[in-house]
Amino acid sequence: MTSLETKTEQRDHAVILQVTGEVDSYTAPELHEHLAAAFTEAARLGFAVVLDMTGVVFLSSSGLSVLVEYHQRGDDSGTPLRVVAPAGSVLRALRATTLNELLELHDTVAQALTRS
């Protein structure tokens, strides 16, 4: 069984959700739950959501679907989703599906936080 670890913090007008491990069909529902909580908190505060995927070693189609859903939710609610995916399998998966053209991607959390 795969594992997913998450950590949430508020900083610089953003709710930061840091994700570590694998996002696959088993853990995608957990990512969905954590993003739902992050979006609820961010909307209440008028903040953005920064999803830090630097520590993710595998991203399946189930995980990609969650990202698309929350990108759309962010567009609809005015709560931006900023994804930190500097390299590795996450960035490869986003490029292979051309989601790198849809999602707001950043190389670092600091870069995502400085985005207005």
Secondary structure, DSSP 8 states (H G I E B T S, - for coil): ---EEEEEEEETTEEEEEEEEEESTTTHHHHHHHHHHHHHHHHHHT-EEEEEEEEEEEE-HHHHHHHHHHHHHHHHHT--EEEE--SHHHHHHHHHTTGGGTSEEESSHHHHHH--
